[in-house]
Amino acid sequence: MAAIFNFLWSHGNAAEIQPGVMTLLTWSIGKLWGAGYNEWWSRYPASGNIGGRNYFTISIQVAPFARMPGGLPVALRYVGDWWGRIPDGITISLAPFSISEVLFKVMPLYLRSMRRFAPLRRQIPEFVAQTPAWCGQLREQIRQIDSGTALAEVWRDELRPYYCFGTTMASAGNSNAPLRLQTQLRQLVGDADANALLSNLGGQDYLTSLGPLVNLARVARGEMSRAAYLEEYGHRGPYEFELAQPQLIDDPTWLDQQLAAYRQQPSEVEALLEKQRANFDAAWRRFCARYPRKVKAFQSRLAEAARLARQREAARSELTRVMGVLRSFALRAGELTGLGEDVFYLTIDELLIVLAGDVAICRYVPQRKETYARYCALPPYPAVISGRFDPFHWATDPHRRSDVYDAHISLPLSASKVISGFAGAAGEVEGVVRRIDSVEDSHLLQPGEILVTRTTNIGWTPLFPRAAAIVTDVGAPLSHAAIVARELGIPAVVGCNEATQRLKTGDRVRVNGGRGTVEIPKSQTALPTCID
């Protein structure tokens, strides 16, 4: 396993799901994702824990395909569409697969997993429909359990299988069909119309990730009850996949705070959605006039892309609801064992041992809590890491880079006036940067400023209507920032790697979401200016 220390790792989409340092319980349960996804590639792990943060092993994912037509560049481009852009010049040590291992083990496993997704996707609607009732029932069951043995049985018999099923549904909801469609549309109609045609994924309704924002306005107008809102969205938030973090529904003041902020600065999200629907209709009319023979085929493909997007978001939302039940299980374990919230510093296997009456492992909890606190005190690690990485040593380096780390060579900072990323949502705007490093500082974003941050998730959605554009370090074409910005018609560039490294609040930039560039103009003026 020595080779693994020289591998290339990406925080990629993991930063969107788990933006902070994970507790041990969260990490250990996360390894059950898809009932063993972590092991399906080969003898090497598909992901790893670096200083309490989840990283995916890019060296493993690209190695088999590096031997195929197109080689490593094509493999990196494909992986980048999912996990984020791999910086030029970084050292890439490939997993040492033999030819026979690639042909007779890795590729058959990969192809079988791809074939499994179609039938699995057909189960997503049932999973989405049944999960709210299942969660309510199991929460009540957990509350009534009065012995560690009985609680452990609930984990083994009910909670673990359903969690693994939910993660499988969330994985099956992913598809690169929208990416292929986007590429073809850009070739046919250009960036702006391709972007418009791939927005409006929610149709006359809205995507799940926009629900908390859209319906907050309905609560403020008295069109939706507080109870209904909390039932529907109280499990969503910026740290929704960290078990040690309370879900928003557990905070009785949260909704009041959201409503107060909304009334102080009302969102125009419904107007933005309606405007983007009109852009979609206009782009579709132009497509029909220009390519009448392609109308039927592309109408079907656009409908399928919308269905897949809605399904993906719904599956992830209901999996997050299951995370709330996992937290209830952990808290009940803390009550029954007397550990309280210290249970989050045990792995799930260790917690089951403690529930059976053996508390010897608990002597390590104080040291683990100290280590966790030390990790939390560090700045976020680089999204892309090559080779051995010591987060404490890296944090003391005054010349450290926050975007990429290579243990083998020193990568120079770019001197270019253009920062490049993925084209997230088309549109061009020039304005003033507001760099926000934590969602807790979201109140600092002023209307018309360009939001620059490391990554976003559903907890950041309320900020989007205020922003003139969105720029993120971490992300890919199917990341939260890209999808939500596209639905709202807000220009976005995602996966820039170095945006927060090079930009600060007050800088003036020009964002081109269609080309995926952030340009620092030579001339600076005072106010944001939209570019037609």
C-alpha positions in Angstrom: 0.0 0.0 0.0 3.0 2.3 0.0 2.0 3.6 -3.5 -1.1 5.1 -2.1 0.9 7.9 -0.4 2.0 9.2 -3.8 -1.5 9.2 -5.2 -3.4 12.2 -6.5 -6.5 13.1 -4.4 -9.4 15.5 -4.9 -11.8 17.0 -2.4 -14.0 17.6 -5.4 -17.7 17.2 -4.8 -17.0 15.9 -1.3 -16.4 19.6 -0.3 -19.9 20.4 -1.3 -21.5 17.5 0.7 -19.1 17.8 3.7 -17.5 21.3 3.7 -16.0 20.9 7.2 -13.9 18.4 9.2 -15.8 15.1 9.7 -16.2 13.4 13.1 -15.2 9.8 13.2 -18.8 8.6 13.4 -19.6 10.5 10.2 -16.5 9.2 8.4 -17.1 5.6 9.4 -20.7 5.6 8.3 -19.8 7.4 5.1 -17.6 4.5 4.1 -20.8 2.4 3.8 -21.9 4.6 0.9 -23.4 2.4 -1.7 -22.8 -0.7 0.5 -19.1 -0.8 -0.4 -18.5 1.7 -3.2 -15.2 2.4 -1.5 -13.9 -1.0 -2.5 -15.4 -1.7 -5.9 -12.5 -0.4 -8.0 -9.8 -2.8 -6.8 -7.5 -3.5 -3.9 -7.1 0.3 -3.4 -9.6 2.5 -1.6 -11.7 4.8 -3.8 -11.5 7.5 -1.1 -9.5 8.4 2.0 -9.5 10.6 5.1 -7.0 13.3 4.9 -6.9 15.3 8.2 -10.6 14.7 8.8 -11.7 15.6 5.3 -12.9 13.2 2.6 -10.8 12.9 -0.6 -11.4 10.8 -3.7 -8.5 8.8 -5.2 -8.1 10.2 -8.7 -5.0 8.1 -9.3 -7.2 5.0 -9.1 -10.1 6.4 -11.2 -8.0 7.4 -14.2 -5.4 4.6 -14.2 -7.5 2.0 -16.1 -8.6 4.5 -18.7 -5.1 6.0 -19.2 -4.4 2.8 -21.2 -7.4 3.4 -23.5 -7.7 5.6 -26.6 -7.1 9.2 -25.7 -5.0 8.2 -22.8 -4.6 10.2 -19.6 -5.8 13.6 -20.9 -9.2 12.2 -21.8 -9.4 10.3 -18.5 -8.6 13.4 -16.5 -11.1 15.4 -18.4 -13.8 12.9 -17.7 -13.0 12.7 -14.0 -12.8 16.4 -13.9 -16.4 16.7 -15.0 -17.4 14.9 -11.8 -14.7 15.8 -9.2 -13.4 19.1 -10.4 -10.6 20.4 -12.6 -7.1 18.8 -12.2 -4.5 21.6 -12.3 -2.0 21.6 -15.1 1.5 20.4 -14.2 0.6 18.5 -11.0 2.3 15.1 -10.4 -0.1 12.2 -11.3 1.0 8.9 -10.0 -1.2 6.2 -11.5 -2.4 3.2 -9.5 -0.1 0.3 -10.7 -2.8 -1.9 -12.4 -1.5 -4.6 -14.6 -3.0 -5.1 -18.0 -4.7 -8.3 -16.9 -6.1 -6.6 -13.9 -7.5 -3.8 -16.0 -9.0 -6.1 -18.6 -10.4 -8.9 -16.4 -11.2 -7.1 -13.1 -11.4 -3.4 -13.1 -13.2 -2.8 -16.5 -15.7 -5.6 -15.9 -16.5 -4.2 -12.5 -16.9 -0.7 -14.0 -19.1 -1.9 -16.8 -21.3 -3.9 -14.4 -21.8 -0.9 -12.2 -22.8 1.2 -15.2 -25.4 -1.4 -16.3 -26.8 -1.5 -12.7 -27.7 2.2 -12.7 -30.6 2.1 -15.2 -32.7 -0.4 -13.1 -31.6 1.3 -9.9 -32.9 4.7 -11.1 -36.3 3.2 -11.5 -36.4 2.6 -7.8 -35.7 6.3 -6.9 -39.4 7.5 -7.0 -40.3 4.8 -4.5 -37.4 5.7 -2.3 -38.4 9.4 -2.4 -42.0 8.7 -1.7 -41.5 6.3 1.2 -38.6 7.9 3.0 -40.4 10.7 5.0 -42.8 8.2 6.6 -40.0 5.7 7.2 -37.9 8.4 8.9 -40.7 9.5 11.2 -41.5 5.9 12.2 -37.9 5.0 12.9 -37.2 8.2 14.9 -40.2 7.3 17.2 -38.9 3.7 17.5 -35.4 5.0 18.5 -36.9 7.3 21.1 -38.6 4.4 22.8 -35.5 2.0 22.9 -34.2 1.6 26.4 -31.2 -0.8 26.0 -27.9 -0.6 24.0 -28.5 -4.1 22.7 -31.9 -3.2 21.2 -30.5 0.0 19.7 -27.6 -1.9 18.1 -30.2 -4.3 16.6 -32.1 -1.4 15.0 -28.8 -0.3 13.4 -28.1 -3.7 12.0 -31.6 -4.6 10.9 -33.1 -1.4 9.8 -31.0 1.8 9.8 -27.8 0.5 8.1 -29.6 -1.3 5.3 -31.8 1.7 4.6 -28.9 4.1 4.7 -27.0 1.9 2.2 -30.0 1.8 0.0 -30.4 5.5 0.1 -26.8 6.1 -0.8 -27.2 3.7 -3.7 -30.2 5.7 -4.9 -28.2 9.0 -4.6 -25.4 7.5 -6.6 -27.7 6.0 -9.2 -29.3 9.5 -9.6 -26.0 10.7 -11.1 -25.7 10.7 -14.9 -23.3 12.3 -17.4 -26.1 12.4 -20.0 -26.6 16.2 -19.3 -22.9 16.8 -19.8 -22.9 15.1 -23.2 -26.1 17.0 -24.2 -24.5 20.3 -23.1 -21.5 19.7 -25.3 -23.6 18.9 -28.3 -25.9 21.9 -27.8 -22.9 24.3 -27.5 -21.7 23.0 -30.9 -25.1 23.6 -32.4 -26.3 26.8 -30.8 -23.5 28.3 -28.8 -22.9 28.9 -25.1 -25.9 31.2 -24.3 -28.6 29.2 -25.9 -27.1 25.9 -24.7 -27.2 27.3 -21.2 -30.8 28.5 -21.6 -31.9 25.1 -22.9 -30.3 23.3 -20.0 -31.9 25.6 -17.5 -35.6 25.3 -16.6 -34.8 21.8 -15.3 -37.6 22.3 -12.8 -40.1 23.0 -15.6 -43.1 25.0 -14.3 -42.1 24.1 -10.8 -38.5 24.2 -9.4 -35.7 21.9 -8.4 -35.5 20.5 -4.9 -32.4 22.6 -4.1 -34.4 25.8 -4.8 -37.4 24.7 -2.6 -36.2 26.2 0.7 -35.7 29.6 -1.0 -38.9 29.6 -3.1 -41.1 28.5 -0.2 -39.6 30.8 2.4 -41.4 33.6 0.5 -44.6 31.6 0.6 -44.3 31.2 4.4 -43.6 35.0 4.7 -46.8 35.7 2.7 -48.9 33.2 4.7 -49.3 30.8 1.8 -47.5 27.9 3.5 -47.5 27.0 7.2 -44.3 26.9 9.3 -44.9 23.3 10.2 -45.2 22.3 6.5 -42.1 24.2 5.6 -40.0 22.6 8.4 -41.4 19.1 7.5 -40.3 19.6 3.9 -37.0 21.4 4.3 -35.9 21.3 7.9 -33.4 18.5 7.2 -31.5 20.6 4.6 -28.6 22.9 5.5 -24.9 23.7 4.9 -23.6 20.9 7.1 -26.4 18.3 6.5 -24.0 15.3 6.1 -22.2 15.9 9.4 -23.9 13.8 12.1 -22.5 16.0 15.0 -24.3 19.0 13.5 -27.9 19.6 14.4 -30.3 19.7 11.5 -32.1 23.0 11.0 -35.4 21.6 12.2 -33.8 21.0 15.6 -33.2 24.7 16.1 -36.5 26.4 17.1 -35.1 29.9 16.2 -33.8 29.0 12.7 -37.0 29.7 10.7 -37.6 32.9 12.6 -34.1 34.1 11.6 -34.6 33.1 8.0 -37.9 35.0 7.8 -36.4 38.1 9.4 -33.6 38.1 6.9 -36.0 37.6 4.0 -38.3 40.4 5.1 -35.2 42.7 5.4 -34.0 41.8 2.0 -36.8 40.1 -0.1 -35.6 37.6 -2.7 -36.8 37.9 -6.3 -36.3 34.2 -6.9 -39.7 33.6 -8.5 -39.1 36.5 -11.0 -35.6 35.1 -11.8 -37.1 31.6 -12.4 -39.8 33.1 -14.7 -37.3 35.1 -16.6 -35.2 32.0 -17.2 -38.2 30.1 -18.3 -38.8 32.8 -20.9 -35.1 32.5 -22.0 -35.6 28.8 -22.3 -38.7 29.3 -24.5 -37.0 31.8 -26.7 -33.9 29.5 -27.1 -36.1 26.6 -28.0 -38.0 28.5 -30.7 -34.6 29.5 -32.2 -33.5 25.8 -32.1 -36.7 24.6 -33.7 -36.4 27.2 -36.5 -32.7 26.3 -37.2 -32.8 22.5 -36.8 -36.4 21.4 -37.6 -35.2 17.8 -38.2 -33.6 17.6 -34.8 -36.6 18.9 -32.8 -38.1 15.6 -31.8 -34.8 13.9 -30.7 -33.6 16.9 -28.7 -37.0 17.6 -27.1 -36.8 14.0 -25.8 -33.2 14.4 -24.6 -34.0 17.7 -22.8 -37.0 16.2 -21.1 -34.8 13.3 -20.0 -32.1 15.7 -18.7 -34.7 17.5 -16.7 -36.1 14.3 -15.3 -32.7 13.0 -14.3 -31.9 16.4 -12.6 -35.1 16.4 -10.6 -34.6 12.7 -9.6 -31.0 13.3 -8.6 -31.9 16.2 -6.3 -34.9 14.5 -4.8 -32.9 11.4 -4.0 -30.1 13.4 -2.3 -32.7 15.4 -0.3 -34.3 12.2 1.1 -30.9 10.7 1.9 -30.3 13.8 3.9 -33.5 13.2 5.8 -32.1 9.7 6.6 -29.0 11.4 8.0 -31.3 13.0 10.6 -32.4 9.6 11.7 -28.7 8.5 12.0 -28.2 11.5 14.2 -31.1 10.5 16.4 -29.6 7.0 16.6 -26.3 8.5 17.7 -27.8 10.8 20.3 -29.9 8.0 21.8 -26.7 5.9 22.0 -25.1 8.8 23.8 -28.0 8.8 26.3 -28.0 5.1 26.9 -24.2 4.8 27.4 -23.8 8.1 29.3 -21.3 9.3 26.6 -23.6 12.1 25.4 -22.2 13.8 22.2 -18.8 12.0 22.7 -20.3 9.2 20.6 -19.4 11.2 17.5 -15.7 10.5 18.3 -16.2 6.8 17.9 -16.5 4.8 14.7 -19.8 3.0 14.1 -18.1 -0.4 14.9 -16.7 1.0 18.1 -20.1 2.4 19.1 -21.7 -1.0 18.6 -19.1 -2.5 20.9 -19.9 0.2 23.5 -23.6 -0.5 23.2 -22.9 -4.1 24.0 -21.3 -3.0 27.3 -17.5 -2.8 26.5 -16.5 0.8 27.1 -12.7 0.3 26.9 -12.4 2.2 23.6 -13.9 5.3 25.3 -10.5 6.1 26.9 -9.4 7.4 23.5 -12.2 9.9 23.1 -10.5 12.9 24.8 -7.5 12.6 22.5 -9.7 12.3 19.5 -11.7 15.4 20.5 -8.5 17.3 20.8 -7.3 16.2 17.4 -10.6 17.0 15.8 -10.5 20.5 17.3 -6.9 21.0 16.0 -8.1 20.0 12.5 -11.1 22.4 12.7 -8.7 25.2 13.6 -6.8 24.8 10.3 -7.8 26.6 7.1 -9.5 24.4 4.5 -7.0 22.2 2.8 -6.2 22.4 -1.0 -8.9 20.8 -3.1 -6.3 18.8 -5.0 -3.4 17.0 -3.3 -0.6 14.9 -4.8 1.6 12.9 -2.5 2.0 12.9 1.3 0.3 15.8 3.0 0.7 16.9 6.6 -2.1 19.5 7.2 -0.3 21.0 10.3 3.0 21.4 8.5 1.2 22.9 5.4 -0.7 25.4 7.6 2.5 26.8 9.0 4.0 27.5 5.5 3.6 31.2 4.8 3.9 30.5 1.1 1.3 27.7 1.1 -1.2 27.5 -1.7 -4.8 27.0 -0.8 -5.8 25.5 -4.1 -3.3 22.7 -4.8 -0.5 20.9 -3.0 2.1 18.8 -4.7 4.7 17.0 -2.5 6.9 16.2 -5.4 7.4 19.6 -7.1 6.7 23.3 -6.3 3.9 24.6 -8.5 4.2 28.4 -9.3 1.3 30.7 -8.8 -0.3 31.8 -12.0 0.4 35.4 -13.1 -2.4 35.4 -15.7 -5.1 38.0 -15.5 -7.6 35.3 -16.3 -8.7 32.7 -13.8 -10.2 29.6 -15.6 -12.8 27.1 -14.4 -15.9 25.3 -15.7 -18.6 27.1 -17.5 -21.3 26.9 -14.9 -24.0 29.3 -16.1 -23.8 31.5 -19.1 -23.8 35.3 -18.9 -21.2 38.0 -18.6 -21.0 40.6 -15.8 -18.4 42.9 -14.4 -18.6 43.8 -10.8 -17.0 43.9 -7.3 -15.9 40.8 -5.5 -17.3 39.8 -2.1 -15.2 36.8 -0.9 -17.0 34.8 1.7 -15.2 31.9 3.4 -18.0 30.6 5.5 -21.8 30.5 5.1 -22.1 32.1 8.6 -20.8 35.3 6.9 -23.4 35.2 4.2 -25.0 38.4 5.5 -22.0 40.3 4.2 -22.9 39.8 0.6 -24.6 42.9 -0.8 -26.9 43.0 -3.8 -25.0 43.2 -7.1 -21.7 41.9 -5.8 -19.9 38.9 -7.2 -19.8 36.0 -4.7 -16.4 34.3 -4.6 -16.1 31.3 -2.3 -14.6 27.9 -2.0 -17.8 25.9 -2.6 -21.5 26.1 -2.1 -24.3 23.7 -1.2 -28.0 24.0 -0.5 -27.3 26.1 2.6 -25.9 28.8 0.4 -28.9 29.0 -1.9 -30.5 32.0 -0.3 -27.5 34.1 -1.3 -27.8 33.5 -5.0 -30.5 36.0 -5.9 -28.4 38.7 -4.3 -25.3 37.9 -6.4 -24.5 39.4 -9.8 -22.4 36.2 -10.4 -21.0 33.2 -8.6 -17.4 32.0 -8.6 -16.2 28.9 -6.8 -12.9 27.2 -6.2 -14.4 23.7 -6.0 -17.0 22.3 -8.3 -17.9 20.8 -11.7 -20.7 21.3 -14.3 -23.1 19.3 -12.1 -22.2 20.9 -8.8 -24.8 22.9 -6.7 -23.4 26.3 -7.8 -23.7 25.5 -11.5 -27.1 24.0 -11.4 -28.8 26.6 -9.2 -27.1 29.5 -10.9 -28.3 28.2 -14.3 -31.8 27.8 -13.1 -31.8 31.4 -11.8 -30.0 32.9 -14.9 -27.0 34.1 -12.8 -23.6 33.8 -14.5 -21.3 31.3 -12.7 -17.8 29.9 -13.1 -17.1 26.9 -10.9 -14.1 24.8 -10.1 -11.6 27.6 -10.6 -9.3 26.1 -7.9 -7.5 29.4 -7.3 -10.3 32.0 -7.1 -10.2 32.5 -3.3 -6.4 32.4 -3.5 -6.1 35.3 -5.9 -9.3 37.4 -5.3 -10.3 39.4 -2.2 -13.3 41.5 -1.3 -13.3 44.8 -3.3 -11.5 43.5 -6.3 -13.1 44.2 -9.6 -13.5 41.3 -12.1 -15.3 40.3 -15.2 -17.1 37.0 -15.1 -17.9 35.1 -18.3 -20.0 32.1 -17.3 -20.3 30.8 -20.9 -16.5 30.6 -21.3 -15.7 29.7 -17.7 -13.4 32.6 -17.1 -12.9 35.3 -14.5 -10.9 38.2 -15.8 -9.2 40.9 -13.8 -9.7 44.0 -15.9 -6.8 46.5 -16.3 -9.2 49.4 -15.5 -11.1 49.5 -12.3 -14.4 51.4 -11.8 -16.6 51.8 -8.7 -19.9 50.1 -9.5 -20.9 46.8 -11.0 -21.8 46.9 -14.7 -23.8 44.3 -16.5 -22.5 43.5 -20.0 -25.1 42.9 -22.7 
